Structure formats: structure tokens, C-alpha cells
Amino acid sequence: MIESSYYSQDVHGPYELYDIGNLDLEDGDTIRGCKLAYATFGTLSAARDNAILMPTWYSGTNKILEQVFIGKGRALDPEKYFILIINQIGSGLSSSPHNTPPPAGMANFPHVRIGDDVRAQHKLVTEKFGLNSLALVVGGSMGAQQTYEWAVRYPDMVKRAAPIAGTAKNTVHDFLFTETLVDAITSDPGFKKGFYASSAEVSEGLLRHAKMWAVMGWSTKFFRENRYKALGFSSLDDFIINFMYAYFSVMDPNDLLCMAWKWQRGDVSRHTSGDLRAALGRIKAKTFVMPMSSDMFFPPADCQAEWRLIPYAEFRPIQTIDGHLALFGADPGAIGELDKNLTELLAAKV
């Protein structure tokens, strides 16, 4: 167990913790006293019909989602909706390798799947808030994986779904790329098989990990047009060190690995013996599939192939040169397009 000022209310708050009890995992292990960190915005209506659920992405927490997506006059307006952001297991705020007491923490933390997250979230929203309906489930990247899992696992509960920059079944290409992120961290001698004393001991691995994110997370056009300079960085090295590495260097390596493992294995067809068409055919939600046009993690063509299998779905690619990391909100055009689509989706009768 490691004390980390990064995973704190000062950095990511305010958020609450909810103990869902023991969580039996799909792969056979158990997280004892599993805690989910969540943040809420707005007020639940008397009819309990205005709830929006937003799960987090790899490395992200409720704070960045609040900053990028939530606000008065926005699609996700807390004056109209009750917005619930739940930090995924392994995020560093919910139960994670670094904050789990020995002997079950650090490298001994069990493997978690997307389905485990969604079952845990379902327990929170039904027990804590008494919800039996969600007006919208929306998430980007790993949040999109969880959005698909929600829509397939609980089709009668999810009225609308908006998977952004993510797929229902991870591709072989994306699995292989994510494996390089894992290797970047675990190959650092300071990793010590997951039993380091602090993330600083894994600084070389985290720097390699950050560089790989820079390569695939943005786009070739992003670099060709020197867009990092428009974001306030004087050179490529300045951007890599003071943005990409600064972002990841404070995070716990085991927490990142926990999320990477389930990212690689995200697959709603686990519900239907590997039949993706059958799994996506279960979805009853009005669905907008929204890839980023220049995304190299989850290319639009991969998302489009899944969209064709979903009833009541529309394909709404977002135009941007910021690649996958347009999710961070640096391209106001992309965020404006997302807002417009989400506003339309929320207005749709279901």
C-alpha cells in the first residue's frame, strides 16, 4: 500500500466513497470491501428519470470528466440532470492496487474486467440512489467500453447510450498496442515485479509509457501541424516532458496496469459465447456511436463496424486532428460537436 498525494480530494475532489462489500470477479478472485469513488452533480428528480451515468477512462477520474463535459447550458447540465461519475476500479480513487492493504494490494491485486466494473456500478446506483432507469450512459475510451457493457448487460435500464472513442469488443491491434504500454512500465528495473516503494522508482518506465501515448494518442496531423505549440508548448521535447510525462509520472504504475489489463480484454460478446452481433443486438437504448475521426486507438472504421450491429443506433464521428486525446478537451470544435450530439440524444424520445 502506497500513500500518494496525487490520489486525493485536493487533486480530484470532491468525491464520495461507497463500500459495495465483497466483489466476486469474473476471473474467480474477490476484492474484499470494494469501494467505489463517485461524484454527483445536480439533483435527482422526484420521478428518478433524469439520471446520467458517466464512467471514467484510462488514467482519468471524475475531475477531468467534470471539467471537459459538465456545465450550465451544456448537454450535461447539472441544472437539468443528475449526473453521476463513477471512477472505475483501478483508477486510484476507487479500490486499486496502490490503495489496497497488504497482502492483496500492489502486484497481488486481482485481475478485473469491464463487466466487474459495471456490476459494481449497478450495485451502487441501485443501492445508494435507488435507480432503476438511466436516461443516458455516456463515456469515452474505457468509459465507452463500460457504456457498451451497461447497454448489453442491463438493456431495460439504459434508455440512451453514447460510447465515445471506444469499442464494444477490443481489437487485436489495440490489444497489441496496449501490451507495449504494459511492457514500457514492467520492463523498468525499478518496477520490481510490482512491489516498488513509490512511482518515482518507475520513472523511466512511465516516461516510455508517456511517449507511446504521445505517438498513438494524438494523430500524425497533430504533429505535422505543430499543434502542440498552439497548446502552449515551445518544442516537442517540452510537450513530451511537461505535458505527457507530467500527466502520467504522478500516477501509480500498478493502477495503470490494472486498467490496461481490462482495457485489452473489453468484450461484450462474452455474454453471447463470442457472438458480437448477438450481444449488440441486445441493446435497447437509443445509441449514438461517436468515434474521433483521427483516433488511432479506436479508428472510426472499427466503431462503424460495430454500429451496424446495434439497433436504434446512429453513427456520429467527431471531426478533430487531436486523435484519441481530443477527449481531454483541447479542441473546442470537437467538444462542441459532442455537446450538440449529446443534446440531440437526450432530447430523443425513447
NURO-797465 format. One record per residue (C-alpha): x, y, z; residue in one letter. Coordinates in steps of 0.02 Angstrom, whole numbers, plus 50000, padded with zeros to 5 digits. Layout:
<rs>
R   east  north     up  r
R      X      Y      Z  a
...
</rs>
This chain:
<rs>
R   east  north     up  r
R  50000  50000  50000  m
R  50070  50169  49948  i
R  50023  50341  50011  e
R  50000  50459  49864  s
R  49954  50643  49872  s
R  49902  50633  49690  y
R  49752  50521  49727  y
R  49672  50644  49846  s
R  49522  50757  49869  q
R  49637  50907  49840  d
R  49676  50847  49663  v
R  49519  50752  49612  h
R  49385  50801  49736  g
R  49257  50821  49794  p
R  49206  50638  49784  y
R  49123  50511  49898  e
R  49165  50329  49934  l
R  49036  50190  49936  y
R  49076  50016  50002  d
R  48985  49886  49897  i
R  49054  49743  50001  g
R  49148  49596  49929  n
R  49153  49595  49739  l
R  49172  49422  49663  d
R  49263  49443  49498  l
R  49232  49361  49331  e
R  49404  49281  49333  d
R  49373  49199  49500  g
R  49453  49313  49629  d
R  49373  49433  49754  t
R  49400  49614  49801  i
R  49354  49622  49985  r
R  49267  49779  50042  g
R  49268  49851  49866  c
R  49249  50040  49869  k
R  49190  50148  49726  l
R  49233  50333  49720  a
R  49097  50438  49641  y
R  49047  50619  49616  a
R  48874  50688  49583  t
R  48813  50848  49501  f
R  48635  50912  49501  g
R  48479  50845  49585  t
R  48386  50683  49558  l
R  48207  50716  49503  s
R  48060  50654  49604  a
R  48023  50531  49464  a
R  48206  50474  49464  r
R  48208  50490  49274  d
R  48347  50617  49246  n
R  48500  50515  49297  a
R  48653  50513  49185  i
R  48795  50392  49221  l
R  48972  50429  49162  m
R  49110  50300  49194  p
R  49293  50352  49184  t
R  49429  50314  49056  w
R  49607  50250  49073  y
R  49703  50366  49191  s
R  49554  50485  49206  g
R  49447  50524  49357  t
R  49287  50618  49394  n
R  49381  50784  49395  k
R  49433  50786  49212  i
R  49261  50725  49157  l
R  49180  50865  49255  e
R  49297  50993  49179  q
R  49275  50935  48999  v
R  49092  50884  48990  f
R  48984  50959  49128  i
R  48917  51135  49144  g
R  48767  51251  49143  k
R  48699  51266  48967  g
R  48797  51113  48910  r
R  48720  50948  48857  a
R  48765  50877  49028  l
R  48685  51019  49125  d
R  48675  50992  49314  p
R  48526  51109  49321  e
R  48428  50983  49216  k
R  48508  50815  49255  y
R  48575  50714  49399  f
R  48748  50667  49336  i
R  48842  50527  49422  l
R  49025  50497  49380  i
R  49094  50333  49447  i
R  49282  50305  49448  n
R  49324  50134  49380  q
R  49411  50005  49487  i
R  49598  50032  49471  g
R  49578  50218  49442  s
R  49671  50259  49602  g
R  49517  50331  49688  l
R  49407  50176  49691  s
R  49483  50011  49753  s
R  49650  49997  49664  s
R  49817  49908  49682  p
R  49904  50054  49769  h
R  49769  50087  49900  n
R  49728  49907  49945  t
R  49809  49848  50107  p
R  49931  49702  50101  p
R  49937  49564  50056  p
R  49803  49593  49922  a
R  49870  49757  49850  g
R  50009  49808  49731  m
R  50053  49666  49611  a
R  49939  49548  49708  n
R  49783  49647  49661  f
R  49670  49532  49560  p
R  49627  49548  49375  h
R  49469  49649  49347  v
R  49361  49652  49191  r
R  49246  49785  49120  i
R  49099  49677  49172  g
R  49159  49680  49352  d
R  49159  49870  49349  d
R  48983  49877  49279  v
R  48913  49753  49405  r
R  48992  49855  49545  a
R  48922  50016  49473  q
R  48750  49937  49457  h
R  48756  49895  49641  k
R  48799  50075  49685  l
R  48664  50156  49578  v
R  48528  50037  49637  t
R  48576  50027  49821  e
R  48636  50204  49853  k
R  48521  50302  49738  f
R  48375  50181  49709  g
R  48387  50198  49521  l
R  48304  50075  49404  n
R  48324  50182  49248  s
R  48465  50285  49172  l
R  48420  50423  49049  a
R  48594  50409  48975  l
R  48755  50313  48998  v
R  48899  50405  48915  v
R  49086  50376  48920  g
R  49245  50396  48820  g
R  49378  50265  48784  s
R  49370  50140  48928  m
R  49213  50236  48978  g
R  49143  50187  48807  a
R  49187  50005  48844  q
R  49088  50019  49006  q
R  48945  50108  48915  t
R  48929  49962  48794  y
R  48936  49839  48939  e
R  48796  49933  49028  w
R  48687  49936  48872  a
R  48712  49750  48838  v
R  48705  49688  49018  r
R  48559  49798  49076  y
R  48462  49838  48916  p
R  48299  49881  49004  d
R  48385  50003  49121  m
R  48486  50104  48993  v
R  48373  50220  48892  k
R  48511  50305  48792  r
R  48693  50263  48764  a
R  48838  50367  48698  a
R  49001  50272  48677  p
R  49135  50399  48628  i
R  49303  50346  48554  a
R  49290  50165  48607  g
R  49232  49993  48552  t
R  49120  49857  48619  a
R  49250  49725  48581  k
R  49433  49771  48584  n
R  49529  49735  48425  t
R  49686  49631  48407  v
R  49782  49786  48351  h
R  49730  49885  48505  d
R  49769  49736  48618  f
R  49945  49730  48548  l
R  49972  49916  48566  f
R  49912  49915  48746  t
R  50034  49773  48778  e
R  50175  49893  48732  t
R  50110  50014  48866  l
R  50117  49871  48990  v
R  50293  49821  48935  d
R  50354  50001  48949  a
R  50312  50000  49134  i
R  50355  49822  49184  t
R  50525  49822  49095  s
R  50589  49960  49209  d
R  50706  49876  49338  p
R  50630  49992  49468  g
R  50461  49910  49443  f
R  50524  49764  49549  k
R  50385  49648  49490  k
R  50256  49770  49555  g
R  50325  49794  49730  f
R  50411  49964  49714  y
R  50408  50091  49856  a
R  50346  50237  49751  s
R  50304  50280  49571  s
R  50467  50379  49564  a
R  50560  50214  49561  e
R  50475  50176  49395  v
R  50509  50346  49315  s
R  50596  50276  49160  e
R  50454  50157  49126  g
R  50324  50292  49150  l
R  50419  50406  49030  l
R  50419  50269  48896  r
R  50234  50243  48930  h
R  50203  50430  48907  a
R  50299  50434  48742  k
R  50197  50289  48674  m
R  50038  50380  48722  w
R  50103  50532  48629  a
R  50133  50428  48472  v
R  49962  50345  48467  m
R  49855  50459  48573  g
R  49866  50608  48456  w
R  49875  50600  48266  s
R  50005  50620  48130  t
R  49920  50782  48076  k
R  49927  50846  48256  f
R  50117  50836  48249  f
R  50133  50887  48066  r
R  50042  51049  48104  e
R  50142  51078  48265  n
R  49979  51088  48360  r
R  50069  51062  48525  y
R  50135  51239  48503  k
R  49956  51303  48495  a
R  49931  51215  48662  l
R  50071  51320  48737  g
R  50225  51209  48719  f
R  50383  51278  48640  s
R  50451  51116  48568  s
R  50413  50931  48551  l
R  50526  50892  48699  d
R  50436  51024  48802  d
R  50270  50944  48757  f
R  50328  50766  48795  i
R  50406  50809  48963  i
R  50293  50946  49028  n
R  50127  50879  48966  f
R  50131  50693  48926  m
R  50258  50639  49057  y
R  50198  50765  49186  a
R  50024  50691  49169  y
R  50074  50509  49191  f
R  50228  50525  49304  s
R  50125  50552  49462  v
R  50014  50400  49433  m
R  50036  50231  49513  d
R  50107  50102  49391  p
R  50007  49956  49460  n
R  49847  50057  49446  d
R  49885  50091  49262  l
R  49922  49907  49233  l
R  49757  49857  49315  c
R  49662  49969  49195  m
R  49766  49916  49044  a
R  49729  49732  49076  w
R  49541  49756  49071  k
R  49552  49881  48927  w
R  49638  49745  48824  q
R  49501  49620  48863  r
R  49346  49728  48845  g
R  49220  49622  48751  d
R  49030  49622  48766  v
R  49021  49462  48663  s
R  49074  49369  48822  r
R  48886  49372  48856  h
R  48844  49278  48697  t
R  48982  49148  48678  s
R  49084  49262  48567  g
R  48941  49316  48451  d
R  48962  49506  48441  l
R  48808  49529  48332  r
R  48701  49439  48459  a
R  48774  49540  48603  a
R  48750  49710  48521  l
R  48577  49654  48464  g
R  48525  49653  48647  r
R  48542  49842  48658  i
R  48376  49932  48676  k
R  48449  50105  48708  a
R  48445  50243  48579  k
R  48631  50245  48540  t
R  48749  50372  48462  f
R  48917  50295  48416  v
R  49044  50437  48416  m
R  49224  50397  48367  p
R  49358  50530  48347  m
R  49397  50548  48161  s
R  49587  50538  48186  s
R  49589  50410  48327  d
R  49724  50276  48309  m
R  49670  50178  48464  f
R  49490  50156  48410  f
R  49482  50205  48224  p
R  49313  50259  48155  p
R  49306  50105  48042  a
R  49314  49990  48194  d
R  49174  50087  48279  c
R  49071  50092  48120  q
R  49080  49904  48101  a
R  49001  49886  48274  e
R  48874  50024  48244  w
R  48799  49922  48102  r
R  48756  49784  48227  l
R  48663  49897  48352  i
R  48475  49926  48338  p
R  48417  50108  48356  y
R  48594  50174  48331  a
R  48668  50321  48236  e
R  48848  50344  48182  f
R  48912  50517  48229  r
R  49101  50532  48204  p
R  49182  50686  48282  i
R  49298  50786  48170  q
R  49465  50828  48251  t
R  49653  50813  48223  i
R  49682  50784  48409  d
R  49659  50597  48392  g
R  49602  50495  48540  h
R  49656  50631  48660  l
R  49525  50750  48593  a
R  49437  50678  48746  l
R  49546  50794  48850  f
R  49450  50943  48782  g
R  49590  51042  48698  a
R  49493  51052  48534  d
R  49338  51160  48567  p
R  49267  51112  48398  g
R  49265  50929  48444  a
R  49188  50961  48614  i
R  49057  51073  48535  g
R  49012  50935  48414  e
R  48999  50809  48556  l
R  48889  50930  48654  d
R  48774  50953  48504  k
R  48756  50765  48480  n
R  48726  50732  48664  l
R  48594  50870  48671  t
R  48505  50789  48524  e
R  48518  50616  48600  l
R  48448  50674  48767  l
R  48302  50758  48677  a
R  48260  50599  48581  a
R  48105  50508  48639  k
R  48137  50330  48698  v
</rs>
